[in-house]
Amino acid sequence: MRTPVDKYKQILNANQILSSTLNLDELLRQVIKLATDVVEAETSSILLYDKDKDELVFNLALTEKESELKEVRLKLSEGIAGLVARERKPRIVNDIKEEPRWTQRTDDKIDFKTKSLLAVPLVYKGNLLGVVESVNKKEGKFTDEDVDVLEAFAAQAAVSIENARLFNNLEEEKDKIEAVFSQMSDGAIFFNSKGAKLFSNNQAERLLGSEYIEKSNVTEVFKEFKVEPSIEAILKSDKDFISVEFHRSENKTLYLSGGVSKILDENKNIQGFIIVFRDTTAEKKEELVKRNFLSLISHKLKTPLVTITGYGPLLLGDPKLDDFQKKAVSSIQKQGQHLANLVEKLLDYTMVESGPIVLKKEDADLFEIVKKSVSSLKPYIEQNSAEVFISEDVKSLPKIKIDKIKIESVIKNLLENGIKFNSGKDKKVEVKALQKNGFIGISMEDNGPGIPPEEREKIFNKFYQIEEFFTGQVEGAGLGLALTKQILEAHGGKIELESSMGKGSKFRFLLPEK
């Protein structure tokens, strides 16, 4: 007969065996065998707790016949196992015939005769996992010592079962993720927090080629590409999502567009990231052709238009013209100016669509730029019966290093907007100076209808305009404010909006002094 020391040595040995596998079926099989051995019983069984149905389910037994018990479910109000699960306390029944709570249907199912029974709960961190039953003591009766031994064993078994469950769940989720990603039309690559590649899908290999997708880190995978933003910037960024562009010019040109999503744990620590991308080569080439075409056409049209709009006012001043001639020249001047405005919009469009804005900075006087902008818009201002007032304080603004042509475009866009969307008869725009916190700039205050609160963020998106019923007229493509915002941000500046319904709007742009 084994001594208590032998039994506890056996438990230690059993714990080592249980720790050696994460396969749940194999682990449960080991639990049953070891439970039988440590208390010297004829057989054992394990019932796992189904939390959703609040029932115990026979999982595995030692013999093939006993496997039929898998069809049996016990309520927590049923049998010895149900009592143990409900109370979470062990039970010894050395004479099953004297136990009224014993249910015979499990024995009937497998044609087995239970004489005695020891059952202990499987509990992990206060959560019920199931019940282990050892049946029919080989010699004598089950004792309190057997209870202690089986409880000690069950505690370790519960830990191993929970670990195996978690591992199996992770494996299942991993299989699901891999199945989903393998069927994606976009390329996808997972990396750990340091940029080491974990796995990728089939489309990523098709787009990058097997020789690069097999590389071990993100820098090597995209070695042939110009990446914007750079890989280093992506790894250092604290943003959860970053849009990214890849361009390969060597061999065959390839453009990829996508995004980088950070994978965070419950404490917001970065565990890794996933890059999802797709082939946008055809789209990029089409955009490039379109931009080049529009830019070429715009510049080619601009030269003759300068002549038309420049000579128009001179011809109108000729006293020899009769009424018909004056009307014809006036019409030519008006339509020429309208066409010039359309060409300006085409140039704005090509600038908005061409990506990052390139600046040619030089020392400039904002007052002079404002005067030039107002002068170039004079026909438009007069045509709309509007007035533009330049405050004296604009003259006192210090010189600033900027791209003069682009800032002139900003001023013209804001002036034009202040007039265009004002359906009133008395249209006014006042230009004032701004200077604060290391920034200088200009404020444009109009007396238009104002901008609804829900529209104030949207109006800076390209191709967006407020509904026609509100503004009264909508002539344009909705590019002016989008371009304005891009130009100012490229300078390190910003644009602010203050508006009151029915009282007009104030657009303020600020540029860094240095």
C-alpha positions as a Python dict, from the first residue, in 0.01 Angstrom:
ca = {
    (1, 'M'): (0, 0, 0),
    (2, 'R'): (129, 344, -90),
    (3, 'T'): (224, 586, 183),
    (4, 'P'): (102, 953, 186),
    (5, 'V'): (452, 1056, 72),
    (6, 'D'): (424, 821, -225),
    (7, 'K'): (87, 970, -314),
    (8, 'Y'): (213, 1326, -309),
    (9, 'K'): (516, 1228, -514),
    (10, 'Q'): (269, 1082, -758),
    (11, 'I'): (80, 1414, -764),
    (12, 'L'): (403, 1603, -841),
    (13, 'N'): (473, 1358, -1122),
    (14, 'A'): (114, 1400, -1243),
    (15, 'N'): (154, 1779, -1244),
    (16, 'Q'): (459, 1749, -1466),
    (17, 'I'): (266, 1529, -1707),
    (18, 'L'): (-26, 1775, -1716),
    (19, 'S'): (211, 2063, -1787),
    (20, 'S'): (359, 1885, -2086),
    (21, 'T'): (65, 1928, -2327),
    (22, 'L'): (-171, 2202, -2443),
    (23, 'N'): (-386, 1970, -2652),
    (24, 'L'): (-719, 1974, -2467),
    (25, 'D'): (-835, 1623, -2561),
    (26, 'E'): (-500, 1469, -2468),
    (27, 'L'): (-492, 1669, -2145),
    (28, 'L'): (-839, 1552, -2038),
    (29, 'R'): (-742, 1194, -2116),
    (30, 'Q'): (-438, 1235, -1890),
    (31, 'V'): (-651, 1391, -1615),
    (32, 'I'): (-879, 1086, -1612),
    (33, 'K'): (-591, 837, -1605),
    (34, 'L'): (-400, 1024, -1336),
    (35, 'A'): (-710, 1082, -1122),
    (36, 'T'): (-773, 708, -1132),
    (37, 'D'): (-415, 634, -1028),
    (38, 'V'): (-373, 887, -746),
    (39, 'V'): (-672, 754, -548),
    (40, 'E'): (-641, 392, -665),
    (41, 'A'): (-986, 370, -823),
    (42, 'E'): (-1124, 146, -1098),
    (43, 'T'): (-1198, 430, -1333),
    (44, 'S'): (-1263, 803, -1348),
    (45, 'S'): (-1455, 1049, -1556),
    (46, 'I'): (-1455, 1422, -1609),
    (47, 'L'): (-1757, 1646, -1654),
    (48, 'L'): (-1700, 1996, -1794),
    (49, 'Y'): (-1928, 2286, -1708),
    (50, 'D'): (-2131, 2435, -1994),
    (51, 'K'): (-2185, 2789, -1869),
    (52, 'D'): (-2436, 2884, -2141),
    (53, 'K'): (-2672, 2594, -2055),
    (54, 'D'): (-2573, 2567, -1686),
    (55, 'E'): (-2512, 2194, -1724),
    (56, 'L'): (-2236, 1940, -1671),
    (57, 'V'): (-2124, 1746, -1977),
    (58, 'F'): (-1932, 1416, -1974),
    (59, 'N'): (-1622, 1482, -2183),
    (60, 'L'): (-1396, 1178, -2181),
    (61, 'A'): (-1379, 840, -2009),
    (62, 'L'): (-1117, 567, -2007),
    (63, 'T'): (-1290, 301, -2213),
    (64, 'E'): (-1451, 313, -2556),
    (65, 'K'): (-1782, 216, -2404),
    (66, 'E'): (-1760, 495, -2150),
    (67, 'S'): (-1727, 747, -2436),
    (68, 'E'): (-2101, 706, -2489),
    (69, 'L'): (-2142, 919, -2178),
    (70, 'K'): (-2068, 1221, -2398),
    (71, 'E'): (-2437, 1219, -2485),
    (72, 'V'): (-2532, 1261, -2118),
    (73, 'R'): (-2586, 1604, -1964),
    (74, 'L'): (-2653, 1669, -1595),
    (75, 'K'): (-2830, 1966, -1443),
    (76, 'L'): (-2657, 2117, -1139),
    (77, 'S'): (-2956, 1998, -940),
    (78, 'E'): (-2896, 1638, -1052),
    (79, 'G'): (-2671, 1367, -909),
    (80, 'I'): (-2359, 1378, -694),
    (81, 'A'): (-2163, 1565, -961),
    (82, 'G'): (-2433, 1834, -977),
    (83, 'L'): (-2420, 1872, -597),
    (84, 'V'): (-2039, 1902, -599),
    (85, 'A'): (-2053, 2159, -880),
    (86, 'R'): (-2327, 2357, -709),
    (87, 'E'): (-2163, 2364, -365),
    (88, 'R'): (-1805, 2351, -498),
    (89, 'K'): (-1717, 2104, -224),
    (90, 'P'): (-1585, 1745, -254),
    (91, 'R'): (-1811, 1447, -177),
    (92, 'I'): (-1741, 1087, -75),
    (93, 'V'): (-2006, 820, -126),
    (94, 'N'): (-1874, 478, -20),
    (95, 'D'): (-2206, 301, -60),
    (96, 'I'): (-2390, 433, -360),
    (97, 'K'): (-2706, 239, -274),
    (98, 'E'): (-2747, 455, 37),
    (99, 'E'): (-2724, 781, -157),
    (100, 'P'): (-3067, 912, -265),
    (101, 'R'): (-2915, 1181, -490),
    (102, 'W'): (-2738, 925, -706),
    (103, 'T'): (-2873, 904, -1060),
    (104, 'Q'): (-2866, 560, -1219),
    (105, 'R'): (-2892, 672, -1582),
    (106, 'T'): (-2516, 706, -1633),
    (107, 'D'): (-2459, 346, -1522),
    (108, 'D'): (-2747, 226, -1738),
    (109, 'K'): (-2599, 405, -2039),
    (110, 'I'): (-2274, 206, -2032),
    (111, 'D'): (-2389, -104, -1843),
    (112, 'F'): (-2161, -24, -1547),
    (113, 'K'): (-2208, -69, -1173),
    (114, 'T'): (-2099, 217, -950),
    (115, 'K'): (-2033, 108, -592),
    (116, 'S'): (-1846, 403, -445),
    (117, 'L'): (-1762, 751, -565),
    (118, 'L'): (-1528, 1041, -488),
    (119, 'A'): (-1603, 1371, -666),
    (120, 'V'): (-1416, 1704, -644),
    (121, 'P'): (-1483, 2032, -823),
    (122, 'L'): (-1251, 2178, -1086),
    (123, 'V'): (-1222, 2547, -1004),
    (124, 'Y'): (-989, 2810, -1155),
    (125, 'K'): (-974, 3162, -1012),
    (126, 'G'): (-1319, 3119, -860),
    (127, 'N'): (-1473, 2997, -1186),
    (128, 'L'): (-1625, 2648, -1211),
    (129, 'L'): (-1468, 2440, -1487),
    (130, 'G'): (-1623, 2104, -1406),
    (131, 'V'): (-1607, 1799, -1179),
    (132, 'V'): (-1365, 1503, -1157),
    (133, 'E'): (-1516, 1173, -1040),
    (134, 'S'): (-1314, 868, -931),
    (135, 'V'): (-1530, 556, -918),
    (136, 'N'): (-1503, 235, -714),
    (137, 'K'): (-1207, 229, -475),
    (138, 'K'): (-1000, -82, -555),
    (139, 'E'): (-931, -165, -192),
    (140, 'G'): (-1131, -43, 104),
    (141, 'K'): (-1309, 288, 107),
    (142, 'F'): (-1242, 641, -12),
    (143, 'T'): (-1096, 846, 274),
    (144, 'D'): (-1037, 1211, 364),
    (145, 'E'): (-677, 1152, 262),
    (146, 'D'): (-802, 1058, -85),
    (147, 'V'): (-1003, 1379, -88),
    (148, 'D'): (-692, 1584, -7),
    (149, 'V'): (-488, 1406, -273),
    (150, 'L'): (-757, 1439, -544),
    (151, 'E'): (-823, 1806, -456),
    (152, 'A'): (-452, 1885, -486),
    (153, 'F'): (-446, 1707, -819),
    (154, 'A'): (-768, 1879, -935),
    (155, 'A'): (-625, 2224, -856),
    (156, 'Q'): (-335, 2167, -1095),
    (157, 'A'): (-562, 1997, -1346),
    (158, 'A'): (-790, 2305, -1349),
    (159, 'V'): (-492, 2532, -1428),
    (160, 'S'): (-380, 2302, -1709),
    (161, 'I'): (-733, 2274, -1853),
    (162, 'E'): (-779, 2651, -1854),
    (163, 'N'): (-440, 2703, -2021),
    (164, 'A'): (-525, 2441, -2283),
    (165, 'R'): (-862, 2605, -2347),
    (166, 'L'): (-702, 2945, -2391),
    (167, 'F'): (-440, 2799, -2623),
    (168, 'N'): (-704, 2617, -2828),
    (169, 'N'): (-910, 2937, -2850),
    (170, 'L'): (-603, 3127, -2968),
    (171, 'E'): (-527, 2857, -3224),
    (172, 'E'): (-886, 2869, -3350),
    (173, 'E'): (-879, 3248, -3374),
    (174, 'K'): (-542, 3235, -3549),
    (175, 'D'): (-681, 2983, -3800),
    (176, 'K'): (-985, 3205, -3859),
    (177, 'I'): (-768, 3514, -3908),
    (178, 'E'): (-536, 3332, -4145),
    (179, 'A'): (-834, 3198, -4341),
    (180, 'V'): (-984, 3547, -4372),
    (181, 'F'): (-657, 3713, -4466),
    (182, 'S'): (-564, 3444, -4716),
    (183, 'Q'): (-883, 3523, -4910),
    (184, 'M'): (-846, 3903, -4897),
    (185, 'S'): (-811, 4092, -5224),
    (186, 'D'): (-574, 4332, -5044),
    (187, 'G'): (-223, 4242, -4932),
    (188, 'A'): (-178, 4211, -4554),
    (189, 'I'): (135, 4161, -4344),
    (190, 'F'): (159, 4130, -3966),
    (191, 'F'): (469, 4254, -3783),
    (192, 'N'): (561, 4259, -3414),
    (193, 'S'): (628, 4585, -3228),
    (194, 'K'): (993, 4589, -3342),
    (195, 'G'): (911, 4536, -3709),
    (196, 'A'): (982, 4164, -3734),
    (197, 'K'): (747, 3990, -3981),
    (198, 'L'): (505, 3737, -3831),
    (199, 'F'): (294, 3627, -4128),
    (200, 'S'): (144, 3754, -4453),
    (201, 'N'): (-136, 3658, -4690),
    (202, 'N'): (-126, 3529, -5047),
    (203, 'Q'): (-208, 3864, -5206),
    (204, 'A'): (88, 4028, -5031),
    (205, 'E'): (317, 3768, -5187),
    (206, 'R'): (162, 3822, -5530),
    (207, 'L'): (215, 4198, -5508),
    (208, 'L'): (565, 4201, -5355),
    (209, 'G'): (711, 3875, -5483),
    (210, 'S'): (822, 3574, -5282),
    (211, 'E'): (1183, 3694, -5254),
    (212, 'Y'): (1069, 4001, -5056),
    (213, 'I'): (773, 3860, -4866),
    (214, 'E'): (1009, 3602, -4714),
    (215, 'K'): (1227, 3874, -4559),
    (216, 'S'): (1227, 3885, -4180),
    (217, 'N'): (1153, 4253, -4109),
    (218, 'V'): (946, 4540, -4243),
    (219, 'T'): (1244, 4741, -4375),
    (220, 'E'): (1366, 4451, -4588),
    (221, 'V'): (1016, 4361, -4712),
    (222, 'F'): (970, 4711, -4857),
    (223, 'K'): (1338, 4769, -4945),
    (224, 'E'): (1267, 4849, -5312),
    (225, 'F'): (993, 5101, -5232),
    (226, 'K'): (991, 5466, -5146),
    (227, 'V'): (759, 5473, -4843),
    (228, 'E'): (563, 5783, -4737),
    (229, 'P'): (570, 5831, -4440),
    (230, 'S'): (895, 5646, -4381),
    (231, 'I'): (910, 5310, -4202),
    (232, 'E'): (1103, 5476, -3918),
    (233, 'A'): (832, 5742, -3877),
    (234, 'I'): (561, 5473, -3875),
    (235, 'L'): (736, 5272, -3602),
    (236, 'K'): (788, 5583, -3387),
    (237, 'S'): (440, 5728, -3438),
    (238, 'D'): (190, 5720, -3151),
    (239, 'K'): (-110, 5715, -3389),
    (240, 'D'): (-330, 5403, -3399),
    (241, 'F'): (-375, 5430, -3777),
    (242, 'I'): (-149, 5581, -4044),
    (243, 'S'): (-220, 5608, -4417),
    (244, 'V'): (80, 5496, -4620),
    (245, 'E'): (193, 5506, -4985),
    (246, 'F'): (454, 5280, -5149),
    (247, 'H'): (622, 5363, -5480),
    (248, 'R'): (866, 5139, -5669),
    (249, 'S'): (1026, 5302, -5971),
    (250, 'E'): (1294, 5041, -6045),
    (251, 'N'): (1215, 4772, -6304),
    (252, 'K'): (835, 4788, -6335),
    (253, 'T'): (665, 5089, -6177),
    (254, 'L'): (436, 4989, -5891),
    (255, 'Y'): (221, 5201, -5661),
    (256, 'L'): (67, 5055, -5346),
    (257, 'S'): (-172, 5243, -5119),
    (258, 'G'): (-292, 5135, -4778),
    (259, 'G'): (-275, 5186, -4405),
    (260, 'V'): (-91, 5075, -4094),
    (261, 'S'): (-298, 4975, -3789),
    (262, 'K'): (-137, 4934, -3448),
    (263, 'I'): (-229, 4623, -3244),
    (264, 'L'): (-266, 4726, -2878),
    (265, 'D'): (-315, 4524, -2561),
    (266, 'E'): (-561, 4613, -2286),
    (267, 'N'): (-305, 4858, -2139),
    (268, 'K'): (-262, 5034, -2477),
    (269, 'N'): (88, 4890, -2520),
    (270, 'I'): (185, 4819, -2882),
    (271, 'Q'): (205, 4446, -2951),
    (272, 'G'): (255, 4481, -3324),
    (273, 'F'): (100, 4625, -3636),
    (274, 'I'): (-61, 4520, -3962),
    (275, 'I'): (-2, 4679, -4302),
    (276, 'V'): (-288, 4639, -4550),
    (277, 'F'): (-229, 4758, -4905),
    (278, 'R'): (-356, 4728, -5263),
    (279, 'D'): (-221, 4792, -5611),
    (280, 'T'): (-312, 5146, -5720),
    (281, 'T'): (-68, 5170, -6012),
    (282, 'A'): (-340, 5213, -6277),
    (283, 'E'): (-518, 5478, -6069),
    (284, 'K'): (-197, 5669, -5998),
    (285, 'K'): (-96, 5667, -6366),
    (286, 'E'): (-442, 5787, -6467),
    (287, 'E'): (-425, 6066, -6207),
    (288, 'L'): (-78, 6165, -6330),
    (289, 'V'): (-193, 6181, -6692),
    (290, 'K'): (-501, 6378, -6589),
    (291, 'R'): (-301, 6626, -6379),
    (292, 'N'): (-39, 6675, -6647),
    (293, 'F'): (-306, 6727, -6911),
    (294, 'L'): (-501, 6977, -6701),
    (295, 'S'): (-186, 7160, -6599),
    (296, 'L'): (-66, 7180, -6961),
    (297, 'I'): (-403, 7299, -7090),
    (298, 'S'): (-436, 7551, -6808),
    (299, 'H'): (-96, 7705, -6873),
    (300, 'K'): (-149, 7712, -7249),
    (301, 'L'): (-482, 7891, -7204),
    (302, 'K'): (-345, 8136, -6953),
    (303, 'T'): (-117, 8317, -7201),
    (304, 'P'): (-386, 8422, -7454),
    (305, 'L'): (-626, 8500, -7171),
    (306, 'V'): (-381, 8752, -7024),
    (307, 'T'): (-391, 8932, -7358),
    (308, 'I'): (-773, 8920, -7380),
    (309, 'T'): (-838, 9038, -7024),
    (310, 'G'): (-552, 9288, -7040),
    (311, 'Y'): (-656, 9464, -7361),
    (312, 'G'): (-1028, 9454, -7285),
    (313, 'P'): (-1030, 9752, -7044),
    (314, 'L'): (-802, 9950, -7283),
    (315, 'L'): (-1039, 9896, -7575),
    (316, 'L'): (-1340, 9994, -7366),
    (317, 'G'): (-1168, 10325, -7291),
    (318, 'D'): (-1145, 10412, -7664),
    (319, 'P'): (-1388, 10704, -7729),
    (320, 'K'): (-1418, 10607, -8095),
    (321, 'L'): (-1616, 10292, -8017),
    (322, 'D'): (-1989, 10306, -8086),
    (323, 'D'): (-2243, 10144, -7855),
    (324, 'F'): (-2244, 9811, -8039),
    (325, 'Q'): (-1864, 9789, -8032),
    (326, 'K'): (-1854, 9877, -7663),
    (327, 'K'): (-2112, 9609, -7590),
    (328, 'A'): (-1911, 9351, -7790),
    (329, 'V'): (-1581, 9438, -7619),
    (330, 'S'): (-1752, 9439, -7280),
    (331, 'S'): (-1891, 9091, -7349),
    (332, 'I'): (-1546, 8969, -7460),
    (333, 'Q'): (-1394, 9116, -7143),
    (334, 'K'): (-1657, 8958, -6919),
    (335, 'Q'): (-1637, 8612, -7077),
    (336, 'G'): (-1257, 8634, -7092),
    (337, 'Q'): (-1249, 8702, -6719),
    (338, 'H'): (-1490, 8414, -6658),
    (339, 'L'): (-1266, 8183, -6860),
    (340, 'A'): (-960, 8310, -6671),
    (341, 'N'): (-1132, 8219, -6343),
    (342, 'L'): (-1207, 7870, -6475),
    (343, 'V'): (-841, 7826, -6571),
    (344, 'E'): (-739, 7933, -6220),
    (345, 'K'): (-972, 7666, -6081),
    (346, 'L'): (-814, 7405, -6308),
    (347, 'L'): (-473, 7504, -6175),
    (348, 'D'): (-609, 7484, -5820),
    (349, 'Y'): (-741, 7137, -5895),
    (350, 'T'): (-406, 7011, -6025),
    (351, 'M'): (-235, 7155, -5716),
    (352, 'V'): (-482, 6989, -5475),
    (353, 'E'): (-449, 6654, -5650),
    (354, 'S'): (-72, 6656, -5695),
    (355, 'G'): (12, 6555, -5337),
    (356, 'P'): (245, 6746, -5102),
    (357, 'I'): (277, 7114, -5194),
    (358, 'V'): (625, 7235, -5286),
    (359, 'L'): (700, 7589, -5162),
    (360, 'K'): (934, 7852, -5304),
    (361, 'K'): (977, 8080, -5004),
    (362, 'E'): (1108, 8435, -5016),
    (363, 'D'): (1074, 8752, -4809),
    (364, 'A'): (738, 8910, -4874),
    (365, 'D'): (512, 9193, -4764),
    (366, 'L'): (159, 9071, -4686),
    (367, 'F'): (15, 9417, -4750),
    (368, 'E'): (152, 9416, -5104),
    (369, 'I'): (15, 9066, -5165),
    (370, 'V'): (-328, 9171, -5037),
    (371, 'K'): (-329, 9477, -5267),
    (372, 'K'): (-225, 9266, -5565),
    (373, 'S'): (-492, 9006, -5488),
    (374, 'V'): (-768, 9266, -5459),
    (375, 'S'): (-652, 9432, -5781),
    (376, 'S'): (-657, 9105, -5976),
    (377, 'L'): (-1009, 9036, -5847),
    (378, 'K'): (-1136, 9388, -5926),
    (379, 'P'): (-1349, 9283, -6225),
    (380, 'Y'): (-1505, 9002, -6017),
    (381, 'I'): (-1566, 9238, -5723),
    (382, 'E'): (-1731, 9499, -5947),
    (383, 'Q'): (-1933, 9238, -6133),
    (384, 'N'): (-2083, 9124, -5800),
    (385, 'S'): (-2138, 9480, -5673),
    (386, 'A'): (-1919, 9408, -5372),
    (387, 'E'): (-1679, 9619, -5166),
    (388, 'V'): (-1344, 9516, -5018),
    (389, 'F'): (-1187, 9727, -4742),
    (390, 'I'): (-820, 9687, -4646),
    (391, 'S'): (-754, 9797, -4288),
    (392, 'E'): (-457, 10030, -4228),
    (393, 'D'): (-308, 9784, -3975),
    (394, 'V'): (-222, 9544, -4260),
    (395, 'K'): (51, 9790, -4365),
    (396, 'S'): (226, 9747, -4029),
    (397, 'L'): (270, 9370, -4056),
    (398, 'P'): (637, 9267, -4068),
    (399, 'K'): (785, 9094, -4370),
    (400, 'I'): (759, 8718, -4370),
    (401, 'K'): (924, 8431, -4560),
    (402, 'I'): (652, 8264, -4769),
    (403, 'D'): (565, 8140, -5116),
    (404, 'K'): (415, 8464, -5250),
    (405, 'I'): (222, 8310, -5538),
    (406, 'K'): (55, 8049, -5318),
    (407, 'I'): (-32, 8293, -5038),
    (408, 'E'): (-181, 8523, -5303),
    (409, 'S'): (-397, 8226, -5405),
    (410, 'V'): (-505, 8187, -5040),
    (411, 'I'): (-608, 8553, -5015),
    (412, 'K'): (-793, 8546, -5347),
    (413, 'N'): (-979, 8228, -5250),
    (414, 'L'): (-1092, 8377, -4918),
    (415, 'L'): (-1196, 8707, -5080),
    (416, 'E'): (-1384, 8527, -5356),
    (417, 'N'): (-1561, 8305, -5101),
    (418, 'G'): (-1665, 8605, -4894),
    (419, 'I'): (-1835, 8750, -5203),
    (420, 'K'): (-1955, 8441, -5387),
    (421, 'F'): (-2169, 8294, -5109),
    (422, 'N'): (-2322, 8625, -5006),
    (423, 'S'): (-2662, 8657, -5172),
    (424, 'G'): (-2730, 8999, -5014),
    (425, 'K'): (-2727, 9325, -5206),
    (426, 'D'): (-2470, 9499, -4985),
    (427, 'K'): (-2171, 9262, -5005),
    (428, 'K'): (-1870, 9362, -4796),
    (429, 'V'): (-1538, 9200, -4704),
    (430, 'E'): (-1298, 9364, -4460),
    (431, 'V'): (-931, 9262, -4454),
    (432, 'K'): (-755, 9306, -4118),
    (433, 'A'): (-413, 9224, -3975),
    (434, 'L'): (-346, 8949, -3722),
    (435, 'Q'): (-42, 8901, -3501),
    (436, 'K'): (-22, 8665, -3201),
    (437, 'N'): (197, 8400, -3036),
    (438, 'G'): (470, 8400, -3299),
    (439, 'F'): (222, 8399, -3590),
    (440, 'I'): (114, 8675, -3827),
    (441, 'G'): (-167, 8668, -4075),
    (442, 'I'): (-485, 8812, -4217),
    (443, 'S'): (-852, 8813, -4114),
    (444, 'M'): (-1127, 8824, -4378),
    (445, 'E'): (-1461, 8936, -4233),
    (446, 'D'): (-1772, 8923, -4454),
    (447, 'N'): (-2136, 9014, -4397),
    (448, 'G'): (-2275, 8699, -4562),
    (449, 'P'): (-2525, 8444, -4427),
    (450, 'G'): (-2279, 8272, -4194),
    (451, 'I'): (-2196, 7902, -4190),
    (452, 'P'): (-2402, 7643, -3999),
    (453, 'P'): (-2206, 7477, -3713),
    (454, 'E'): (-2232, 7127, -3864),
    (455, 'E'): (-2074, 7251, -4190),
    (456, 'R'): (-1772, 7434, -4048),
    (457, 'E'): (-1534, 7137, -4053),
    (458, 'K'): (-1661, 6996, -4383),
    (459, 'I'): (-1606, 7308, -4594),
    (460, 'F'): (-1229, 7249, -4587),
    (461, 'N'): (-1273, 6914, -4763),
    (462, 'K'): (-1211, 6919, -5136),
    (463, 'F'): (-1519, 6920, -5364),
    (464, 'Y'): (-1747, 7005, -5071),
    (465, 'Q'): (-1996, 7289, -5081),
    (466, 'I'): (-2288, 7385, -4861),
    (467, 'E'): (-2625, 7312, -5017),
    (468, 'E'): (-2745, 7558, -5282),
    (469, 'F'): (-3069, 7639, -5098),
    (470, 'F'): (-2861, 7790, -4813),
    (471, 'T'): (-2603, 7989, -5008),
    (472, 'G'): (-2838, 8099, -5285),
    (473, 'Q'): (-2575, 8030, -5551),
    (474, 'V'): (-2302, 7777, -5601),
    (475, 'E'): (-2056, 7848, -5878),
    (476, 'G'): (-1730, 7657, -5838),
    (477, 'A'): (-1590, 7317, -5760),
    (478, 'G'): (-1544, 7341, -5385),
    (479, 'L'): (-1165, 7344, -5410),
    (480, 'G'): (-1077, 7692, -5282),
    (481, 'L'): (-1084, 7624, -4908),
    (482, 'A'): (-929, 7278, -4944),
    (483, 'L'): (-638, 7429, -5135),
    (484, 'T'): (-614, 7718, -4887),
    (485, 'K'): (-585, 7476, -4594),
    (486, 'Q'): (-318, 7269, -4773),
    (487, 'I'): (-108, 7575, -4860),
    (488, 'L'): (-121, 7713, -4506),
    (489, 'E'): (-37, 7378, -4346),
    (490, 'A'): (255, 7338, -4588),
    (491, 'H'): (385, 7672, -4449),
    (492, 'G'): (339, 7547, -4092),
    (493, 'G'): (40, 7775, -4054),
    (494, 'K'): (-332, 7724, -3998),
    (495, 'I'): (-675, 7859, -4081),
    (496, 'E'): (-947, 7941, -3829),
    (497, 'L'): (-1315, 8008, -3875),
    (498, 'E'): (-1558, 8205, -3664),
    (499, 'S'): (-1914, 8239, -3790),
    (500, 'S'): (-2255, 8353, -3668),
    (501, 'M'): (-2571, 8261, -3853),
    (502, 'G'): (-2706, 8566, -4035),
    (503, 'K'): (-2410, 8782, -3924),
    (504, 'G'): (-2132, 8669, -4153),
    (505, 'S'): (-1806, 8478, -4118),
    (506, 'K'): (-1446, 8551, -4021),
    (507, 'F'): (-1175, 8344, -4187),
    (508, 'R'): (-837, 8395, -4022),
    (509, 'F'): (-514, 8252, -4154),
    (510, 'L'): (-192, 8253, -3955),
    (511, 'L'): (166, 8195, -4068),
    (512, 'P'): (475, 8145, -3849),
    (513, 'E'): (684, 8463, -3825),
    (514, 'K'): (1008, 8266, -3854),
}
